[in-house]
Amino acid sequence: MRMALKPRMGAAYMAVRRVGQLLKKVTRALDKAGVRYAVVGRAR
Amino acid sequence: MDLLARRADLSAIAETLHRVGLVQIEVLGVTMFIDRRRPTPKGGVHLVIAGEKVRPHYTHPAPDLDRAVRGVAAYPVVDLPTLVTMKLQSYRPIDQAHLIDLKSVGLLDQGLLRKVPRDLRDRLRAILRTAE
């Protein structure tokens, strides 16, 4: 059971990390450009 | 991730995000920006247009940006009653899961009922009745 769960947990961790990186990249770029926005969701 | 913005700023957003490697596409009427190197809509930035309905059958439009607050996170977010209203309006299983999560950390209570539109209150009551 543990063996089967591990790869899926790794994929979930990577997905959360990717969303975090995307969030940082996008919000920094929009702030720098002076565009008004709000983040209304980040789960995928 | 989902981003709330004004339609008037769409071209400025497209230009800005293009510079960081994201390209604009339309999928089922939703404007989104996806990574050129990993072009999957699921992992992209979905745009919610302020003041417009996300789906034609919704009773409420997406909020305006004057509901955005800074200081809660490193980026602007909408205030809690507005976010809850958006989630109650969409009310897909994923939105219900998010609402239950908010309840489990003590952010949803009876006091919020007065702050959401009358026609969405039964949905909030159902979430408040949900056992964690």
Backbone of each chain as nested JSON, in Angstrom:
{
  "chains": [
    {"id": "A", "residues": [
      {"number": 1, "name": "MET", "atoms": {"N": [0.832, -1.209, 0.0], "CA": [0.0, 0.0, 0.0], "C": [0.864, 1.257, 0.0]}},
      {"number": 2, "name": "ARG", "atoms": {"N": [1.86, 1.303, 0.869], "CA": [2.735, 2.476, 0.963], "C": [3.498, 2.688, -0.345]}},
      {"number": 3, "name": "MET", "atoms": {"N": [3.92, 1.564, -0.938], "CA": [4.667, 1.642, -2.189], "C": [3.797, 2.267, -3.283]}},
      {"number": 4, "name": "ALA", "atoms": {"N": [2.49, 1.899, -3.278], "CA": [1.593, 2.398, -4.317], "C": [1.279, 3.882, -4.12]}},
      {"number": 5, "name": "LEU", "atoms": {"N": [1.216, 4.324, -2.889], "CA": [0.851, 5.712, -2.603], "C": [1.978, 6.694, -2.896]}},
      {"number": 6, "name": "LYS", "atoms": {"N": [3.22, 6.263, -2.692], "CA": [4.35, 7.192, -2.777], "C": [4.461, 7.972, -4.09]}},
      {"number": 7, "name": "PRO", "atoms": {"N": [4.392, 7.289, -5.247], "CA": [4.512, 8.061, -6.49], "C": [3.398, 9.081, -6.639]}},
      {"number": 8, "name": "ARG", "atoms": {"N": [2.165, 8.759, -6.187], "CA": [1.037, 9.691, -6.303], "C": [1.258, 10.898, -5.396]}},
      {"number": 9, "name": "MET", "atoms": {"N": [1.808, 10.679, -4.212], "CA": [2.079, 11.789, -3.304], "C": [3.136, 12.709, -3.915]}},
      {"number": 10, "name": "GLY", "atoms": {"N": [4.117, 12.098, -4.58], "CA": [5.155, 12.885, -5.238], "C": [4.569, 13.753, -6.334]}},
      {"number": 11, "name": "ALA", "atoms": {"N": [3.643, 13.205, -7.093], "CA": [3.0, 13.957, -8.179], "C": [2.174, 15.1, -7.61]}},
      {"number": 12, "name": "ALA", "atoms": {"N": [1.473, 14.855, -6.504], "CA": [0.654, 15.906, -5.882], "C": [1.544, 17.032, -5.37]}},
      {"number": 13, "name": "TYR", "atoms": {"N": [2.669, 16.661, -4.785], "CA": [3.611, 17.67, -4.274], "C": [4.134, 18.539, -5.423]}},
      {"number": 14, "name": "MET", "atoms": {"N": [4.493, 17.891, -6.522], "CA": [5.02, 18.619, -7.677], "C": [3.948, 19.548, -8.273]}},
      {"number": 15, "name": "ALA", "atoms": {"N": [2.683, 19.078, -8.273], "CA": [1.587, 19.9, -8.816], "C": [1.4, 21.154, -7.96]}},
      {"number": 16, "name": "VAL", "atoms": {"N": [1.429, 20.991, -6.641], "CA": [1.275, 22.138, -5.734], "C": [2.446, 23.096, -5.91]}},
      {"number": 17, "name": "ARG", "atoms": {"N": [3.644, 22.542, -6.058], "CA": [4.844, 23.365, -6.229], "C": [4.782, 24.17, -7.537]}},
      {"number": 18, "name": "ARG", "atoms": {"N": [4.306, 23.496, -8.596], "CA": [4.179, 24.17, -9.895], "C": [3.197, 25.336, -9.812]}},
      {"number": 19, "name": "VAL", "atoms": {"N": [2.07, 25.128, -9.108], "CA": [1.076, 26.207, -8.97], "C": [1.688, 27.376, -8.196]}},
      {"number": 20, "name": "GLY", "atoms": {"N": [2.462, 27.057, -7.151], "CA": [3.126, 28.104, -6.365], "C": [4.097, 28.91, -7.214]}},
      {"number": 21, "name": "GLN", "atoms": {"N": [4.85, 28.233, -8.057], "CA": [5.82, 28.913, -8.927], "C": [5.11, 29.783, -9.958]}},
      {"number": 22, "name": "LEU", "atoms": {"N": [4.015, 29.247, -10.506], "CA": [3.231, 29.99, -11.496], "C": [2.629, 31.248, -10.857]}},
      {"number": 23, "name": "LEU", "atoms": {"N": [2.099, 31.076, -9.661], "CA": [1.489, 32.189, -8.925], "C": [2.504, 33.311, -8.712]}},
      {"number": 24, "name": "LYS", "atoms": {"N": [3.696, 32.945, -8.291], "CA": [4.748, 33.932, -8.022], "C": [5.137, 34.652, -9.32]}},
      {"number": 25, "name": "LYS", "atoms": {"N": [5.338, 33.87, -10.397], "CA": [5.762, 34.443, -11.682], "C": [4.708, 35.412, -12.224]}},
      {"number": 26, "name": "VAL", "atoms": {"N": [3.441, 34.99, -12.181], "CA": [2.353, 35.796, -12.757], "C": [2.103, 37.057, -11.928]}},
      {"number": 27, "name": "THR", "atoms": {"N": [2.022, 36.92, -10.615], "CA": [1.693, 38.092, -9.782], "C": [2.834, 39.115, -9.807]}},
      {"number": 28, "name": "ARG", "atoms": {"N": [4.062, 38.649, -9.824], "CA": [5.207, 39.58, -9.913], "C": [5.173, 40.358, -11.215]}},
      {"number": 29, "name": "ALA", "atoms": {"N": [4.898, 39.643, -12.32], "CA": [4.865, 40.293, -13.638], "C": [3.739, 41.324, -13.706]}},
      {"number": 30, "name": "LEU", "atoms": {"N": [2.555, 40.972, -13.187], "CA": [1.419, 41.898, -13.239], "C": [1.649, 43.101, -12.326]}},
      {"number": 31, "name": "ASP", "atoms": {"N": [2.25, 42.868, -11.16], "CA": [2.561, 43.987, -10.248], "C": [3.531, 44.953, -10.915]}},
      {"number": 32, "name": "LYS", "atoms": {"N": [4.543, 44.378, -11.557], "CA": [5.563, 45.194, -12.219], "C": [4.946, 46.016, -13.358]}},
      {"number": 33, "name": "ALA", "atoms": {"N": [3.966, 45.431, -14.048], "CA": [3.321, 46.119, -15.169], "C": [2.248, 47.098, -14.699]}},
      {"number": 34, "name": "GLY", "atoms": {"N": [1.923, 47.053, -13.4], "CA": [0.917, 47.969, -12.857], "C": [-0.513, 47.606, -13.222]}},
      {"number": 35, "name": "VAL", "atoms": {"N": [-0.749, 46.318, -13.542], "CA": [-2.096, 45.86, -13.895], "C": [-2.848, 45.489, -12.616]}},
      {"number": 36, "name": "ARG", "atoms": {"N": [-4.124, 45.895, -12.54], "CA": [-4.937, 45.537, -11.365], "C": [-5.549, 44.15, -11.535]}},
      {"number": 37, "name": "TYR", "atoms": {"N": [-5.505, 43.357, -10.504], "CA": [-6.027, 41.982, -10.543], "C": [-6.231, 41.506, -9.114]}},
      {"number": 38, "name": "ALA", "atoms": {"N": [-6.87, 40.356, -8.965], "CA": [-6.938, 39.668, -7.668], "C": [-6.888, 38.173, -7.942]}},
      {"number": 39, "name": "VAL", "atoms": {"N": [-6.213, 37.44, -7.083], "CA": [-6.174, 35.989, -7.202], "C": [-7.424, 35.441, -6.516]}},
      {"number": 40, "name": "VAL", "atoms": {"N": [-8.212, 34.652, -7.258], "CA": [-9.456, 34.127, -6.674], "C": [-9.467, 32.597, -6.607]}},
      {"number": 41, "name": "GLY", "atoms": {"N": [-8.337, 31.989, -6.835], "CA": [-8.252, 30.542, -6.712], "C": [-6.88, 30.082, -7.155]}},
      {"number": 42, "name": "ARG", "atoms": {"N": [-6.396, 29.061, -6.503], "CA": [-5.082, 28.578, -6.915], "C": [-5.007, 27.069, -6.939]}},
      {"number": 43, "name": "ALA", "atoms": {"N": [-6.119, 26.411, -6.616], "CA": [-6.09, 24.95, -6.612], "C": [-6.361, 24.414, -8.004]}},
      {"number": 44, "name": "ARG", "atoms": {"N": [-5.613, 23.459, -8.416], "CA": [-5.851, 22.811, -9.711], "C": [-5.716, 21.341, -9.541]}}
    ]},
    {"id": "B", "residues": [
      {"number": 1, "name": "MET", "atoms": {"N": [-4.477, 28.417, -11.795], "CA": [-4.903, 29.447, -10.86], "C": [-5.923, 30.362, -11.532]}},
      {"number": 2, "name": "ASP", "atoms": {"N": [-6.791, 30.968, -10.751], "CA": [-7.841, 31.835, -11.281], "C": [-7.546, 33.286, -10.913]}},
      {"number": 3, "name": "LEU", "atoms": {"N": [-7.649, 34.126, -11.92], "CA": [-7.308, 35.533, -11.755], "C": [-8.526, 36.386, -12.103]}},
      {"number": 4, "name": "LEU", "atoms": {"N": [-8.882, 37.316, -11.229], "CA": [-9.973, 38.256, -11.494], "C": [-9.365, 39.537, -12.055]}},
      {"number": 5, "name": "ALA", "atoms": {"N": [-9.884, 39.996, -13.19], "CA": [-9.351, 41.227, -13.792], "C": [-10.438, 41.873, -14.638]}},
      {"number": 6, "name": "ARG", "atoms": {"N": [-10.213, 43.151, -14.991], "CA": [-11.196, 43.865, -15.811], "C": [-10.955, 43.603, -17.295]}},
      {"number": 7, "name": "ARG", "atoms": {"N": [-12.046, 43.535, -18.055], "CA": [-11.929, 43.283, -19.491], "C": [-11.045, 44.334, -20.177]}},
      {"number": 8, "name": "ALA", "atoms": {"N": [-11.134, 45.57, -19.684], "CA": [-10.352, 46.654, -20.281], "C": [-8.847, 46.416, -20.16]}},
      {"number": 9, "name": "ASP", "atoms": {"N": [-8.435, 45.579, -19.203], "CA": [-7.011, 45.305, -18.983], "C": [-6.535, 44.042, -19.681]}},
      {"number": 10, "name": "LEU", "atoms": {"N": [-7.429, 43.394, -20.426], "CA": [-7.094, 42.103, -21.036], "C": [-5.853, 42.164, -21.93]}},
      {"number": 11, "name": "SER", "atoms": {"N": [-5.747, 43.202, -22.767], "CA": [-4.596, 43.249, -23.684], "C": [-3.304, 43.505, -22.896]}},
      {"number": 12, "name": "ALA", "atoms": {"N": [-3.366, 44.322, -21.836], "CA": [-2.173, 44.56, -21.011], "C": [-1.758, 43.275, -20.286]}},
      {"number": 13, "name": "ILE", "atoms": {"N": [-2.745, 42.507, -19.846], "CA": [-2.46, 41.23, -19.165], "C": [-1.829, 40.253, -20.156]}},
      {"number": 14, "name": "ALA", "atoms": {"N": [-2.418, 40.162, -21.358], "CA": [-1.898, 39.236, -22.375], "C": [-0.447, 39.581, -22.714]}},
      {"number": 15, "name": "GLU", "atoms": {"N": [-0.179, 40.867, -22.872], "CA": [1.175, 41.33, -23.209], "C": [2.159, 41.002, -22.075]}},
      {"number": 16, "name": "THR", "atoms": {"N": [1.73, 41.26, -20.852], "CA": [2.59, 41.01, -19.681], "C": [2.885, 39.517, -19.513]}},
      {"number": 17, "name": "LEU", "atoms": {"N": [1.839, 38.711, -19.632], "CA": [2.038, 37.272, -19.415], "C": [2.783, 36.617, -20.585]}},
      {"number": 18, "name": "HIS", "atoms": {"N": [2.654, 37.202, -21.772], "CA": [3.409, 36.702, -22.927], "C": [4.907, 36.828, -22.662]}},
      {"number": 19, "name": "ARG", "atoms": {"N": [5.271, 37.922, -21.982], "CA": [6.692, 38.163, -21.679], "C": [7.265, 37.126, -20.71]}},
      {"number": 20, "name": "VAL", "atoms": {"N": [6.382, 36.485, -19.907], "CA": [6.883, 35.457, -18.976], "C": [6.558, 34.041, -19.478]}},
      {"number": 21, "name": "GLY", "atoms": {"N": [6.272, 33.949, -20.779], "CA": [6.151, 32.615, -21.402], "C": [4.763, 32.018, -21.419]}},
      {"number": 22, "name": "LEU", "atoms": {"N": [3.738, 32.847, -21.176], "CA": [2.369, 32.321, -21.192], "C": [1.614, 32.858, -22.413]}},
      {"number": 23, "name": "VAL", "atoms": {"N": [0.933, 31.968, -23.11], "CA": [0.199, 32.384, -24.305], "C": [-1.313, 32.323, -24.056]}},
      {"number": 24, "name": "GLN", "atoms": {"N": [-2.027, 33.253, -24.68], "CA": [-3.474, 33.353, -24.474], "C": [-4.213, 32.368, -25.365]}},
      {"number": 25, "name": "ILE", "atoms": {"N": [-5.169, 31.642, -24.781], "CA": [-6.059, 30.773, -25.565], "C": [-7.484, 30.926, -25.025]}},
      {"number": 26, "name": "GLU", "atoms": {"N": [-8.444, 30.462, -25.803], "CA": [-9.841, 30.445, -25.36], "C": [-10.29, 28.989, -25.326]}},
      {"number": 27, "name": "VAL", "atoms": {"N": [-10.806, 28.524, -24.193], "CA": [-11.327, 27.163, -24.1], "C": [-12.745, 27.23, -23.545]}},
      {"number": 28, "name": "LEU", "atoms": {"N": [-13.712, 26.815, -24.351], "CA": [-15.128, 26.827, -23.965], "C": [-15.554, 28.183, -23.409]}},
      {"number": 29, "name": "GLY", "atoms": {"N": [-15.113, 29.23, -24.067], "CA": [-15.509, 30.572, -23.672], "C": [-14.716, 31.159, -22.514]}},
      {"number": 30, "name": "VAL", "atoms": {"N": [-13.757, 30.405, -21.999], "CA": [-12.934, 30.907, -20.892], "C": [-11.573, 31.335, -21.444]}},
      {"number": 31, "name": "THR", "atoms": {"N": [-11.177, 32.569, -21.113], "CA": [-9.857, 33.039, -21.523], "C": [-8.835, 32.49, -20.546]}},
      {"number": 32, "name": "MET", "atoms": {"N": [-7.782, 31.888, -21.081], "CA": [-6.731, 31.397, -20.181], "C": [-5.358, 31.606, -20.794]}},
      {"number": 33, "name": "PHE", "atoms": {"N": [-4.362, 31.529, -19.953], "CA": [-2.977, 31.698, -20.389], "C": [-2.224, 30.439, -19.991]}},
      {"number": 34, "name": "ILE", "atoms": {"N": [-1.621, 29.808, -20.979], "CA": [-0.931, 28.551, -20.692], "C": [0.558, 28.661, -21.033]}},
      {"number": 35, "name": "ASP", "atoms": {"N": [1.322, 27.83, -20.357], "CA": [2.772, 27.802, -20.539], "C": [3.099, 27.276, -21.936]}},
      {"number": 36, "name": "ARG", "atoms": {"N": [3.941, 28.018, -22.646], "CA": [4.344, 27.583, -23.997], "C": [4.993, 26.204, -23.976]}},
      {"number": 37, "name": "ARG", "atoms": {"N": [5.771, 25.925, -22.902], "CA": [6.507, 24.663, -22.848], "C": [5.672, 23.509, -22.296]}},
      {"number": 38, "name": "ARG", "atoms": {"N": [4.657, 23.826, -21.474], "CA": [3.76, 22.797, -20.909], "C": [2.313, 23.214, -21.189]}},
      {"number": 39, "name": "PRO", "atoms": {"N": [1.868, 23.116, -22.44], "CA": [0.571, 23.687, -22.811], "C": [-0.653, 22.873, -22.369]}},
      {"number": 40, "name": "THR", "atoms": {"N": [-0.91, 22.84, -21.072], "CA": [-2.11, 22.164, -20.588], "C": [-3.046, 23.194, -19.937]}},
      {"number": 41, "name": "PRO", "atoms": {"N": [-4.309, 23.27, -20.381], "CA": [-5.25, 24.227, -19.795], "C": [-5.394, 24.069, -18.281]}},
      {"number": 42, "name": "LYS", "atoms": {"N": [-5.27, 22.831, -17.799], "CA": [-5.44, 22.558, -16.377], "C": [-4.401, 23.291, -15.524]}},
      {"number": 43, "name": "GLY", "atoms": {"N": [-3.198, 23.424, -16.073], "CA": [-2.136, 24.074, -15.308], "C": [-1.942, 25.534, -15.656]}},
      {"number": 44, "name": "GLY", "atoms": {"N": [-2.932, 26.137, -16.325], "CA": [-2.785, 27.522, -16.76], "C": [-3.413, 28.537, -15.817]}},
      {"number": 45, "name": "VAL", "atoms": {"N": [-3.41, 29.787, -16.294], "CA": [-4.034, 30.878, -15.549], "C": [-5.399, 31.131, -16.182]}},
      {"number": 46, "name": "HIS", "atoms": {"N": [-6.459, 30.97, -15.407], "CA": [-7.81, 31.161, -15.923], "C": [-8.267, 32.565, -15.552]}},
      {"number": 47, "name": "LEU", "atoms": {"N": [-8.804, 33.269, -16.527], "CA": [-9.216, 34.643, -16.277], "C": [-10.711, 34.724, -15.977]}},
      {"number": 48, "name": "VAL", "atoms": {"N": [-11.04, 35.367, -14.873], "CA": [-12.439, 35.65, -14.527], "C": [-12.626, 37.151, -14.738]}},
      {"number": 49, "name": "ILE", "atoms": {"N": [-13.562, 37.522, -15.603], "CA": [-13.74, 38.943, -15.921], "C": [-14.641, 39.616, -14.878]}},
      {"number": 50, "name": "ALA", "atoms": {"N": [-14.114, 40.651, -14.238], "CA": [-14.851, 41.375, -13.196], "C": [-16.139, 41.966, -13.762]}},
      {"number": 51, "name": "GLY", "atoms": {"N": [-17.224, 41.792, -13.016], "CA": [-18.504, 42.38, -13.413], "C": [-19.256, 41.608, -14.483]}},
      {"number": 52, "name": "GLU", "atoms": {"N": [-18.714, 40.452, -14.896], "CA": [-19.393, 39.632, -15.912], "C": [-19.671, 38.242, -15.351]}},
      {"number": 53, "name": "LYS", "atoms": {"N": [-20.752, 37.622, -15.818], "CA": [-21.08, 36.272, -15.348], "C": [-20.103, 35.261, -15.937]}},
      {"number": 54, "name": "VAL", "atoms": {"N": [-19.627, 34.338, -15.11], "CA": [-18.703, 33.293, -15.589], "C": [-19.471, 32.32, -16.486]}},
      {"number": 55, "name": "ARG", "atoms": {"N": [-20.682, 31.946, -16.098], "CA": [-21.563, 31.083, -16.901], "C": [-22.884, 31.827, -17.101]}},
      {"number": 56, "name": "PRO", "atoms": {"N": [-23.518, 31.692, -18.273], "CA": [-24.741, 32.462, -18.534], "C": [-25.863, 32.231, -17.514]}},
      {"number": 57, "name": "HIS", "atoms": {"N": [-25.925, 31.01, -16.943], "CA": [-27.025, 30.718, -16.021], "C": [-26.778, 31.222, -14.591]}},
      {"number": 58, "name": "TYR", "atoms": {"N": [-25.6, 31.749, -14.318], "CA": [-25.323, 32.266, -12.971], "C": [-26.24, 33.457, -12.687]}},
      {"number": 59, "name": "THR", "atoms": {"N": [-26.611, 33.618, -11.428], "CA": [-27.468, 34.761, -11.077], "C": [-26.641, 35.998, -10.719]}},
      {"number": 60, "name": "HIS", "atoms": {"N": [-25.353, 35.803, -10.431], "CA": [-24.514, 36.935, -10.03], "C": [-23.26, 37.025, -10.903]}},
      {"number": 61, "name": "PRO", "atoms": {"N": [-22.887, 38.245, -11.262], "CA": [-21.63, 38.412, -12.004], "C": [-20.438, 38.272, -11.064]}},
      {"number": 62, "name": "ALA", "atoms": {"N": [-19.266, 38.087, -11.625], "CA": [-18.033, 38.071, -10.815], "C": [-17.871, 39.463, -10.181]}},
      {"number": 63, "name": "PRO", "atoms": {"N": [-17.264, 39.529, -9.01], "CA": [-17.146, 40.836, -8.327], "C": [-16.23, 41.795, -9.073]}},
      {"number": 64, "name": "ASP", "atoms": {"N": [-16.318, 43.067, -8.673], "CA": [-15.404, 44.043, -9.252], "C": [-14.113, 44.031, -8.432]}},
      {"number": 65, "name": "LEU", "atoms": {"N": [-13.097, 44.667, -8.96], "CA": [-11.793, 44.658, -8.275], "C": [-11.757, 45.541, -7.04]}},
      {"number": 66, "name": "ASP", "atoms": {"N": [-12.816, 46.329, -6.811], "CA": [-12.813, 47.118, -5.571], "C": [-12.997, 46.226, -4.344]}},
      {"number": 67, "name": "ARG", "atoms": {"N": [-13.308, 44.936, -4.566], "CA": [-13.397, 43.981, -3.453], "C": [-12.046, 43.313, -3.165]}},
      {"number": 68, "name": "ALA", "atoms": {"N": [-11.024, 43.732, -3.901], "CA": [-9.692, 43.141, -3.697], "C": [-9.01, 43.758, -2.476]}},
      {"number": 69, "name": "VAL", "atoms": {"N": [-8.332, 42.919, -1.725], "CA": [-7.606, 43.408, -0.546], "C": [-6.146, 42.964, -0.636]}},
      {"number": 70, "name": "ARG", "atoms": {"N": [-5.276, 43.82, -0.114], "CA": [-3.845, 43.482, -0.052], "C": [-3.45, 43.272, 1.398]}},
      {"number": 71, "name": "GLY", "atoms": {"N": [-2.344, 42.591, 1.596], "CA": [-1.846, 42.404, 2.953], "C": [-2.174, 41.053, 3.539]}},
      {"number": 72, "name": "VAL", "atoms": {"N": [-3.171, 40.36, 2.97], "CA": [-3.521, 39.017, 3.452], "C": [-2.5, 38.015, 2.908]}},
      {"number": 73, "name": "ALA", "atoms": {"N": [-2.144, 38.211, 1.643], "CA": [-1.154, 37.35, 0.988], "C": [-0.134, 38.26, 0.308]}},
      {"number": 74, "name": "ALA", "atoms": {"N": [0.797, 37.682, -0.393], "CA": [1.821, 38.477, -1.086], "C": [1.262, 39.123, -2.354]}},
      {"number": 75, "name": "TYR", "atoms": {"N": [0.0, 38.832, -2.649], "CA": [-0.659, 39.338, -3.856], "C": [-2.1, 39.711, -3.474]}},
      {"number": 76, "name": "PRO", "atoms": {"N": [-2.781, 40.531, -4.298], "CA": [-4.163, 40.893, -3.954], "C": [-5.118, 39.692, -4.053]}},
      {"number": 77, "name": "VAL", "atoms": {"N": [-6.033, 39.631, -3.118], "CA": [-7.083, 38.594, -3.136], "C": [-8.414, 39.306, -2.888]}},
      {"number": 78, "name": "VAL", "atoms": {"N": [-9.55, 38.627, -3.123], "CA": [-10.831, 39.255, -2.786], "C": [-11.145, 38.974, -1.32]}},
      {"number": 79, "name": "ASP", "atoms": {"N": [-11.985, 39.82, -0.709], "CA": [-12.305, 39.608, 0.706], "C": [-13.122, 38.32, 0.884]}},
      {"number": 80, "name": "LEU", "atoms": {"N": [-13.197, 37.841, 2.119], "CA": [-13.79, 36.524, 2.373], "C": [-15.258, 36.41, 1.923]}},
      {"number": 81, "name": "PRO", "atoms": {"N": [-16.158, 37.374, 2.276], "CA": [-17.547, 37.212, 1.825], "C": [-17.657, 37.152, 0.297]}},
      {"number": 82, "name": "THR", "atoms": {"N": [-16.813, 37.897, -0.394], "CA": [-16.842, 37.887, -1.866], "C": [-16.37, 36.535, -2.403]}},
      {"number": 83, "name": "LEU", "atoms": {"N": [-15.284, 36.022, -1.829], "CA": [-14.776, 34.716, -2.259], "C": [-15.819, 33.62, -2.003]}},
      {"number": 84, "name": "VAL", "atoms": {"N": [-16.448, 33.672, -0.819], "CA": [-17.469, 32.666, -0.475], "C": [-18.651, 32.774, -1.436]}},
      {"number": 85, "name": "THR", "atoms": {"N": [-19.044, 34.001, -1.774], "CA": [-20.142, 34.194, -2.735], "C": [-19.788, 33.581, -4.087]}},
      {"number": 86, "name": "MET", "atoms": {"N": [-18.547, 33.781, -4.539], "CA": [-18.121, 33.193, -5.818], "C": [-18.187, 31.671, -5.759]}},
      {"number": 87, "name": "LYS", "atoms": {"N": [-17.75, 31.111, -4.634], "CA": [-17.75, 29.646, -4.479], "C": [-19.18, 29.11, -4.405]}},
      {"number": 88, "name": "LEU", "atoms": {"N": [-20.071, 29.865, -3.72], "CA": [-21.474, 29.429, -3.618], "C": [-22.154, 29.52, -4.97]}},
      {"number": 89, "name": "GLN", "atoms": {"N": [-21.76, 30.507, -5.772], "CA": [-22.346, 30.655, -7.098], "C": [-21.91, 29.498, -8.009]}},
      {"number": 90, "name": "SER", "atoms": {"N": [-20.641, 29.175, -8.018], "CA": [-20.144, 28.08, -8.877], "C": [-20.646, 26.732, -8.352]}},
      {"number": 91, "name": "TYR", "atoms": {"N": [-20.368, 26.467, -7.085], "CA": [-20.88, 25.304, -6.337], "C": [-20.635, 23.956, -7.016]}},
      {"number": 92, "name": "ARG", "atoms": {"N": [-19.509, 23.848, -7.748], "CA": [-19.112, 22.546, -8.268], "C": [-18.583, 21.74, -7.085]}},
      {"number": 93, "name": "PRO", "atoms": {"N": [-18.406, 20.438, -7.224], "CA": [-17.858, 19.663, -6.108], "C": [-16.557, 20.257, -5.555]}},
      {"number": 94, "name": "ILE", "atoms": {"N": [-15.687, 20.786, -6.438], "CA": [-14.426, 21.37, -5.974], "C": [-14.68, 22.636, -5.14]}},
      {"number": 95, "name": "ASP", "atoms": {"N": [-15.706, 23.417, -5.525], "CA": [-16.046, 24.621, -4.75], "C": [-16.61, 24.227, -3.386]}},
      {"number": 96, "name": "GLN", "atoms": {"N": [-17.418, 23.179, -3.371], "CA": [-17.981, 22.709, -2.104], "C": [-16.862, 22.215, -1.179]}},
      {"number": 97, "name": "ALA", "atoms": {"N": [-15.873, 21.532, -1.782], "CA": [-14.729, 21.057, -0.985], "C": [-13.966, 22.241, -0.395]}},
      {"number": 98, "name": "HIS", "atoms": {"N": [-13.785, 23.303, -1.197], "CA": [-13.082, 24.491, -0.698], "C": [-13.863, 25.142, 0.445]}},
      {"number": 99, "name": "LEU", "atoms": {"N": [-15.196, 25.199, 0.298], "CA": [-16.027, 25.802, 1.343], "C": [-15.949, 24.978, 2.634]}},
      {"number": 100, "name": "ILE", "atoms": {"N": [-15.941, 23.666, 2.486], "CA": [-15.837, 22.802, 3.67], "C": [-14.465, 23.001, 4.327]}},
      {"number": 101, "name": "ASP", "atoms": {"N": [-13.428, 23.175, 3.504], "CA": [-12.086, 23.466, 4.047], "C": [-12.104, 24.775, 4.836]}},
      {"number": 102, "name": "LEU", "atoms": {"N": [-12.749, 25.821, 4.271], "CA": [-12.822, 27.117, 4.953], "C": [-13.562, 26.967, 6.281]}},
      {"number": 103, "name": "LYS", "atoms": {"N": [-14.607, 26.142, 6.268], "CA": [-15.361, 25.913, 7.505], "C": [-14.495, 25.19, 8.538]}},
      {"number": 104, "name": "SER", "atoms": {"N": [-13.721, 24.222, 8.061], "CA": [-12.914, 23.406, 8.983], "C": [-11.831, 24.23, 9.686]}},
      {"number": 105, "name": "VAL", "atoms": {"N": [-11.427, 25.358, 9.094], "CA": [-10.432, 26.203, 9.761], "C": [-11.093, 27.411, 10.451]}},
      {"number": 106, "name": "GLY", "atoms": {"N": [-12.422, 27.35, 10.582], "CA": [-13.145, 28.357, 11.36], "C": [-13.445, 29.661, 10.642]}},
      {"number": 107, "name": "LEU", "atoms": {"N": [-13.359, 29.677, 9.313], "CA": [-13.604, 30.928, 8.581], "C": [-15.07, 31.12, 8.168]}},
      {"number": 108, "name": "LEU", "atoms": {"N": [-15.86, 30.04, 8.241], "CA": [-17.279, 30.159, 7.886], "C": [-18.138, 30.0, 9.131]}},
      {"number": 109, "name": "ASP", "atoms": {"N": [-19.069, 30.933, 9.333], "CA": [-20.016, 30.796, 10.437], "C": [-21.352, 31.436, 10.059]}},
      {"number": 110, "name": "GLN", "atoms": {"N": [-22.294, 31.374, 10.98], "CA": [-23.644, 31.904, 10.711], "C": [-23.607, 33.394, 10.359]}},
      {"number": 111, "name": "GLY", "atoms": {"N": [-22.637, 34.117, 10.908], "CA": [-22.539, 35.56, 10.67], "C": [-22.329, 35.908, 9.2]}},
      {"number": 112, "name": "LEU", "atoms": {"N": [-21.761, 34.963, 8.474], "CA": [-21.474, 35.188, 7.056], "C": [-22.751, 35.144, 6.208]}},
      {"number": 113, "name": "LEU", "atoms": {"N": [-23.799, 34.515, 6.764], "CA": [-25.049, 34.383, 6.004], "C": [-25.591, 35.731, 5.557]}},
      {"number": 114, "name": "ARG", "atoms": {"N": [-25.444, 36.747, 6.406], "CA": [-25.965, 38.08, 6.085], "C": [-25.146, 38.759, 4.986]}},
      {"number": 115, "name": "LYS", "atoms": {"N": [-23.921, 38.267, 4.785], "CA": [-23.019, 38.935, 3.846], "C": [-23.014, 38.327, 2.444]}},
      {"number": 116, "name": "VAL", "atoms": {"N": [-23.775, 37.239, 2.255], "CA": [-23.849, 36.644, 0.918], "C": [-25.258, 36.883, 0.356]}},
      {"number": 117, "name": "PRO", "atoms": {"N": [-25.426, 36.899, -0.975], "CA": [-26.749, 37.149, -1.555], "C": [-27.795, 36.151, -1.042]}},
      {"number": 118, "name": "ARG", "atoms": {"N": [-29.001, 36.669, -0.875], "CA": [-30.107, 35.891, -0.308], "C": [-30.308, 34.541, -1.02]}},
      {"number": 119, "name": "ASP", "atoms": {"N": [-30.232, 34.549, -2.367], "CA": [-30.517, 33.32, -3.123], "C": [-29.428, 32.258, -2.981]}},
      {"number": 120, "name": "LEU", "atoms": {"N": [-28.286, 32.608, -2.382], "CA": [-27.212, 31.623, -2.205], "C": [-27.104, 31.135, -0.756]}},
      {"number": 121, "name": "ARG", "atoms": {"N": [-27.953, 31.68, 0.111], "CA": [-27.823, 31.355, 1.538], "C": [-28.122, 29.893, 1.871]}},
      {"number": 122, "name": "ASP", "atoms": {"N": [-29.059, 29.276, 1.135], "CA": [-29.361, 27.864, 1.419], "C": [-28.138, 26.984, 1.163]}},
      {"number": 123, "name": "ARG", "atoms": {"N": [-27.347, 27.369, 0.146], "CA": [-26.125, 26.605, -0.135], "C": [-25.135, 26.75, 1.013]}},
      {"number": 124, "name": "LEU", "atoms": {"N": [-25.025, 27.97, 1.534], "CA": [-24.109, 28.186, 2.658], "C": [-24.605, 27.434, 3.901]}},
      {"number": 125, "name": "ARG", "atoms": {"N": [-25.936, 27.453, 4.117], "CA": [-26.497, 26.713, 5.26], "C": [-26.157, 25.225, 5.136]}},
      {"number": 126, "name": "ALA", "atoms": {"N": [-26.246, 24.696, 3.916], "CA": [-25.937, 23.272, 3.695], "C": [-24.469, 22.991, 4.033]}},
      {"number": 127, "name": "ILE", "atoms": {"N": [-23.584, 23.913, 3.658], "CA": [-22.155, 23.731, 3.97], "C": [-21.948, 23.806, 5.48]}},
      {"number": 128, "name": "LEU", "atoms": {"N": [-22.627, 24.753, 6.139], "CA": [-22.461, 24.907, 7.588], "C": [-22.963, 23.682, 8.349]}},
      {"number": 129, "name": "ARG", "atoms": {"N": [-23.941, 22.975, 7.762], "CA": [-24.47, 21.759, 8.397], "C": [-23.558, 20.56, 8.155]}},
      {"number": 130, "name": "THR", "atoms": {"N": [-22.652, 20.658, 7.187], "CA": [-21.797, 19.526, 6.824], "C": [-20.859, 19.174, 7.964]}},
      {"number": 131, "name": "ALA", "atoms": {"N": [-20.828, 17.883, 8.29], "CA": [-19.883, 17.431, 9.31], "C": [-18.489, 17.421, 8.703]}},
      {"number": 132, "name": "GLU", "atoms": {"N": [-17.508, 17.807, 9.483], "CA": [-16.126, 17.852, 8.956], "C": [-15.557, 16.46, 8.815]}}
    ]}
  ]
}
